[in-house]
Amino acid sequence: MTHAPQIKIPATYMRGGTSKGVFFRLLDLPKSAQVAGPDRDALLLRVIGSPDPYGKQTDGMGGATSSTSKAVILSESHCEIHDVEYLFAQVAIDKAFVDYSGNCGNLTAAVGAFAISSGLVDPQRIPENGVATVRIWQENIQKTINAYVPICNGEVQETGDFSLDGVTFPSAKINIEFIDPAGEGAMFPTGNVVDQLEVPGVGSFTVTMINSGIPTIFLNAADLGYTGIESQDEINNDVQALERFETIRSYGALKMGLITDIGDAKTRQHTPKIAFVSPAQDYLSSSGKQIAAADIDLSVRALSMGKLHHAMMGTAAVAIGTAAAINGTLVNLATGEKAGSEVTFGHPSGVLLVGASASVTNGVWQADKVVMGRSARVLMEGWVRIPSDYAS
């Protein structure tokens, strides 16, 4: 009996912010996977190690969490105002499903560095020493993102003294600027900064539903019976709580117009995100670091792919920064309405500072830009191998 041999595909394994993923150049993929469709999905699933009924992704590159079950595909841009085009894939762990419905803000921090190191950016745009501006077209959300990548001796500088809560070791700081991060349609889908969301069988909740960075549903922690400073395990070890969050998320997706039938939420796991907020409080981070209420403006906990995130998704941080800058949102109210162009919030791993500017025209809010500091590092580069019957 003959068996399919393995094939090698050039790839780089990178950390970006508090996430990790497998990075590919589009033209390095097998021909059939260079275009959207089932062949690309099958390849990414096999690379990451999904679907895995054991939930461990042992036979792939995934790390069995939403933060580490990801892939990125980059190509040179043919548009003069962009350097690269970036497609993000969120790979489900226990299902044969790849979600392209949103971006990953954390891995965005690695996109500029990968693009430079892979020769996708015009060398004339890269200084010998200083900061290179990489103009990124984010395909999932059809938006421009600028990455400001430090350069030393003509190469990407990865080491440094910038510490990011949720990441163990310091690295060089990369500033990420999200331009007009709201998606298609209104930033507030219902036209309101606060709504009442009716969830059959669960209850009625005051929510802020915003589309900036990624569609996000914010709730008050107290309305859910939480303090707002819960740890990851406290939420993720509570199966009933996770089911309740998913039900709320599904009805929120329906009200936001992201789906037309409640059942569609099962095939749209990456978006919208759901988060709960509370006023600033003292708490102990997952690393044992004491976070003082005086050092933050509010606390936020967010779920991704059905589980509480260990830190904060980059795109959700964009939504937090935007909502904090707009009077009357639940995020803004949780700060005591003291947030302005910058907000510092506490998450399970520590704190994060986000800068945002928003404006209103004829009663319609718009996010102008959101800026945050992240870091990125190459962990491994070479080839990934998969059985050849998954690629052609």
N, C-alpha and C positions, 0 to 999 in steps of 0.2 A: 504494500500500500504506500502510495506517495503522499508526502505532506508538503504544504506550502512553506517555502523558505521565508526567512525574515528579510525585510528590506530596511535600509538605513535612510533616514530623512534628516538633513541638517537642522539642528535646533539648538536653542539656548534656554537654560533653566534660570529664571531670574526672580529675585524678590523685588517687589515694588511696593513701597509703603508697608502695610501690614499683610500683604498678600504675596502669593507665589504663583507662577504660571510658566507654561512652556511657550516660548516665543519662536515664531517661524517667519521667514521671508516667504511671501506668496509664491514666488517663482521656484522656490525649493520644494514645494509640495508636489506630489504626483499630479499629473494633468487633470484628472477627474476631480481632484480636491481643490483646484485653483478657482473653482466657481462654486457658488452656493448650491447646496443640494444634499441629498442623502449620502453621497460618497464622502463629502467633506465631513458631515456629521459622524459617519461611521469611523473615519480615520481619527478624529479628535476623541471620540469615545474610547477607542482602543488605546490611544496614546496615554490618556489619563487613567484608564483602567475601569471604565464604567460600561454597562451597569454592573454593580457589585452588590449582590444580595447580602453579603457580609458587612457592607458599609465601610470597608477598610481600604479599597483601591490598592490592594497589595500587588496586583499584577499590572501596575501602571505608574505613571508619574504623579498622580493625584495624592493629596495628603489627607483625604477623608474628612475634610471640612470645606465649607463654602469658600473660605479664603484661599484654599490651595487646590481647588478643582477647576482650574481655569486655563485658557489658552488665548494667545494673541497672534494675529496674522498681520504683517506689515508689508506695504509695498510703496514704491516711489510714487509721489504724486505727480500728475501731469497738469496740475493747476498751478499757476505762477505764485499764488499767494499761500500755498502750502508746500511743505517739504515731503511729508509722508501721509499715507492713509492707513488708518488703524482700525481693525475689526476685533472686537472682544467677544469671546465665547465663554459663557458660564456653563460648565458641564455638570449635569446632575450626577449624584453619586450612586444611587440605587436604581435609577431609571435610565432607559435609553433615550435621553433627551438632552439637546443642546439649546440653550436659551440665548438669543441674540437681541433681546428686547431692551437692553440697557447697556451702559458703559460700566467699567470698573475704574473708579477714580484712583485707587491705590496703584494698580498696575500701570495707569497712565504715567506715573512717575518714572517708570522704567522704559517707556516707549521712546522718549527722546534719546536716552543713552543707547538703547539698542539700535535705533536708527542711525546714529552717528557711527557706532562701532561696526555696523554692517554695511557701511558705504552707501546708505540711502539718502544722505544729506550732502549737498554740494560742498566739497572741501573748502571752497572760498567763503562759506558761511561759518566756518569753524576757526576761531582764533587759536593762536599757538598757546596762549594763556589767557584766561578770563572766563567769560560765560557765553555759551552758544545758545541762541534762541532757535528752538525747533518748532516749526509751525505745523501743527498736527490737525488733520481732518479726521474727526471721530465718526466713523461710518454708521455705528449703531444709532446714534442720536443726531447725526447730521449737523455737527457743531464744530467750531474751531477751538482748539486748546493750544496754548503756548507753554512749552516746557523750557525752563532756563537751566541749562546743564553746565556745571562747572567743568572747565577744561584745563588740564595741566600738561605742558609739553606736547600739545597737539592731540592728546588722548583724553577720553572721559575720565574725570576724577571720581573715584568711587569711595575712597576712604576719607574720613574727616571726623569732626567732633560734634556733629549734629545728632542729638538724641531724639528719638521718636518713641513715645510711649506705645508699647505693644511690640516693639522690636528690641531685641536684647542688646545688640552692639551698635555703637555710633557709626555714622557714615557721612558722606558729603551731602549737603542740603541741596535739593532740587526744588525750586519754586514752580508751582503749576498754576496757570491762569486760565480759568474757564470763561470764555467769552460768550455772553448771552446764553447762559446754560439752560434756560427753559426750553422744553421740547416743543413739538408741534402743538398748536392751539394755545389756549390761555394758560398762564402760569398757575392760576387758581381755576381749575376746570369748571367749578360751579359758579365762579364769579365772586365767591365769598372767601374771606380769610378764615372764617370759622363756620362749620356746618354741624348739623346733628345727623349722625349716621345710625340708622336703624338696622340692627343685625338680628334677624329672626332667631329665636331660641337662645340668644345670648344677652341682648340688651340694647340700650340706646346710649350712644357716646358722643361727647363733644369732640370734634376733630378739626385739624387743619390739614387739608389735602393740597399739596403743592407739587408742581412739576418743575423742578430746577435741579440740574445735575442728574437726578433720577426721580421718577414719580414716587412720592413718599406720603404716608399717612401718619400724622402725629396725634397721639392721645395724651391725656394727663395720666401720670402714674397713679395718682390717688383714685381716679375713676375705675382703675383696674384692680384696686386693692393692693397696690404696691407702694413702696417708699420712693422708688426711683433710683435707688443705689444698689439694686440687686446684682449679684454676681452671675456669671455665665452659667454655672452649675445650678444655681437656684431656679433658673428659668428652664434650662435645657433638660433637667432631670424631672420636670413636671410635664408629663405627657398631656394631661388635660389642658394645661396652660398653653402649650404649643398648638393644640387643636383649636383652642379658642382664638388665639392670635391668627391662625390661618383662616378661620371663618370670618373674622373681622376684616382681614386683608382682602379676602375674596369679595365681600360686599362693598368694601371701599374701592376696589378696582372697578366694580360695576358702576358705582356712583361717579367715579372719575372718567368714565367713558373709555376705559382701557380694554374692556371686554364687553360683549353684548349678551352673554349668558353666564350665569354664575359657575357653570361647569367648566368654562374656559380658563378659570383661574388655575386649574391643575396643570395646564400646559403653558402657563406664564408664571413661572416660579420666581424668576429674577426680579420682576417688577409687578406691582409697586412694592417698595419697602414699607415696613411698619415699625414705628418707634414710639417710645413713651418718654415724657419729659417731666422734670420736677425742679423746684427751686434748688439753688446751690446748697449742698450739705457736706459735712465732713464724712469721709468714707475711706476704706482701705482698698487699694487697687489689687488686681490679681497677682501682682508681683510683690505685694506686701508694703508698697509705698503708701504713706499716709497722704491723702488729698484733703486739703483744707478748703472749706467753703469760701473763705476769703480770696482764694486763688482762682476761682471759677465763677462764671456767670449763671450756670445752670448745669443740671445733670441730664444725660440722654443715654438711653439704652435702645439699641436697634436690632432687628432680626433680619437675617439674610438666608434665603433658601430654607426657611422653616426653623432656623435655630438662632438663638441670641449670638450676635457677633462678639468675638473676644475683645475687640477694640471699637473701631468705627469704620464703616465703608467710606471710601473717599467721596463717592457721589452723594451719599447721605449727608456727609459733612457739608457739601455744597448746598444741599437743601436746608440744613440747619442754619448755615450762615445767612442764606437768603431770607429765610423765615424770621430769623432773629432781627433782621434789619427792618422788618415791616411791622408797624404797630398793630396790635390786636391779634396776631397769630398766637397759637398756644406756646410756641417757642419763645416769642417775644414776651408774652405775659409771664412765662416761667423765669425770665431774667429780671422781673420787676420793671419791665419796659426800660431798662437802662442800657440795653445793647444798642450799638450804633454801627459804625463801619467795621468793627471787629467784635468777635465774640469768642470767649474761651469756655469750652464745655468739658465736663467730666464724663468719661466713659469707663467701661470695666477695667481697662488697662492703664488709665491715667487721664491726661488732659490733651486737648488739641485746640489750637488757635486758628480761626478762619476769618479772613477779611472778605467783606461783601459790600456791593453797592447795588441799590435797587431804586427805581424811579417809577413814577406814576404819571400816565398821560391819559386824559379824558376818563379818569376813573379806573384805568386798567394798569395793573402792576407789571413791571418788567424787571428781570434781573439783568443788570448791566455786565457785571463780571464778579467772579469769586476767586480768591487767591488763597493758597495754602502751601505750607512747606512739607515736603516728603523726602524720601531718600530711596535709592535703588542700588542693587548690586548684582553682578553676574555670579551665580552659584556654580554653574557647570555649563560647558559648551562642547559641542561635537555633533553627535547624532542620537536620535531616538530610534529604536527598532520596533517594528510591528510585523506580524505575519502578513505576507504579501497579498493574501486574499482580502485584506481590508483596504487595499489601495491598488489603483491601476493608472 
